[in-house]
Amino acid sequence: MPDVSVPDALVAGLMEIERHVAGLGWDQPARLFALVPTEELISAEPQLAEHLTGGREPQPGQLSAIEQDAFNAGAELAETLARIAWPDTVAGVALSLERFFLPGSADAELRSDATGTDTVRNHPDRQEIRVVVGVLRDGGAHGVARIRSHPDELLAGADLVPGLAAALARTLD
């Protein structure tokens, strides 16, 4: 079986998280996941082996996502992330969240005050997007996204949401 490179493992982990969150439907809260090497997790918790690998040998570099059930993003996601630190056993971190966005043609309608958020939420041209962004301790970052109106299309890229990736990376410092 070929080795899975760390970037490929990150992408695979993010796609697994996106499938998990998509299975819960839309209108979900932000969800935080620790990314841990599957081999290390199985070594520490052998009873999880079947669940994590389906009875197969874990691939070198494979990552498993562990949802942080107590995570509550609150009103200020950046402030919440700034208070998080991970032990060395965590190889990376991922976050899924949903947001509304408008096409560039709607910029003139937006205001910078608090009602701007309501303007976006209630605008007839709004789109809803779910993003899953992950980072690794070695600096690798990637994101996947799905637009609600195009459920069969998955967007992906290393710089999909760079600000969120940077905030997640700081939790690993």
N, C-alpha and C positions, 0 to 999 in steps of 0.2 A: 504494500500500500504506500503511495507516495506521501512525502511529508507535506503538511499544510503550512505555508508560510504565515508569519504573524499577520501581515495585512489581509491575506485571504481568510484567516481565522477570524479576524475582526469583522470583515464583511459578512461571513457566514453567521457569526453571532448576532449581528445587527438584523440580518434578514430573519433569523429565528425569532428575535424579539418582536419584529414588525408583524410576523405571522401570529404570534401569541396575542399581541395587543389588538390586531385586526379581528381576531376571533372573539374579542370582547365587544366589538362594535365601536361606533363613533361616540363622541361626547365623553371620552375618558379623561380622568385627571392625568397630570404628568406622572410618569412612573420612572423610578431610578433602579438601575441594575448594576451590581458588581460583576465584573468579568474575571473569572478565575480559570487557570489552566485545568482542563478536565481531568488530566492524569493525576494532578495533585488533589483535586476534590475527591476522586474515587479512592485514592490512597487514604485520605482522611475519613471518608464516609463510604466504605465498600458497598453498603446496601443501596447506594444510589446508582451503581454501575449500569444496571439494566435500564433504568429510566433515562440516564444521560446518553447512553450509546446504543440502545436497542439490542444489547447483547454482543455488539461488535467491540473490537479493541479500539480504544480512543486513538485518534490520529495525533501524532506529535504536533504540539502547538495548538491543538483544538481548545477552544474556550467555551465555558459554560456560563450562562447568565443566571444570576441569583437576584430575584427581585427583592428590593428593600421595602417590605410591607409597611413599615412605619414612616416612610417618606411622605412628606406633605410639602409641596412646593410653596404654598402660601401665596400671598399677593406679589411678593418680590422674589422671583426665581433666582436672580443673581445673588441676592443677599443670602438666601437659603443655601445655595451651592457654596458660597464663600465660607460657611460654617462647617463644611463637611471635610473630613480627612479619612483616608483609607489605610488599613494595615498593609504591610509589604506583601502579604499573601494575595492581594488583589492586583491583578495584572492590568486591569483597565476598568473603565466605567462607561455606562451608556444611559441615555435618557430618552424617553419617548414623550412627546407632547404634541398637542393639537393647537393650531392657530388659524385665525382668519387672515386673509390678505385680499387686497384689491388690485385691479389692473392699474398700470401707471396713469391711465387717463383719468382716474378718480382722485389723484393727488390734490387737485385744487379744492375738492370738497372737504378735505380733512382739516381738522383743527388740532393744534398741539395740546390743547387742554384735555382734561379727563373725559370729556364727552366724545373725543376723537375715537376712543375705543368703541363706544356705543355706535358711532357713525359707521365704523367698519362692520361691526356685528350685524347691523340692520340694513346695510347697503344692498340693493338688489343684485349688484355685480360681484358680491363677495364670493370668495372661494375658501374652502376649508382644507387644510393640509395637516397630515400627521407626519412628523419627522422623528426619526430615531438616529441619534448621533452618538458615536462612541469614540473614545480615545484610549490609547495604551500608554503605559509608563515610558516606553521608548520614544514617544512622540507621534506615533502613528494615529491618524484620525480618519474617520469616514462617516458618511451619513447616507441614509436612505429616506425617501419621502414618498407619500401617496396622497394624491389630491382626491378628495371625496367624489368629485364629479367624474373622475377617470379611474375607477377602482382597479382596473386591470393593468395599469401602468405604474411602474415603480421607478422613481428617479433615484440616482445615486451619484456620489462623488466625494472626493477627499475634502473638498472645500464647500460642501453644500451649505452648512451653517457655521461659518468660521468663528463667530463670536461665542456661540454655544460650545463649540469644541474647545475653545480657549478656556472658558469658565469651567468646563469639566476637567480639563487638564490640570488646572490649579488645585482641584480636589485631591490630586495624586501627588502633589509636592510634599 
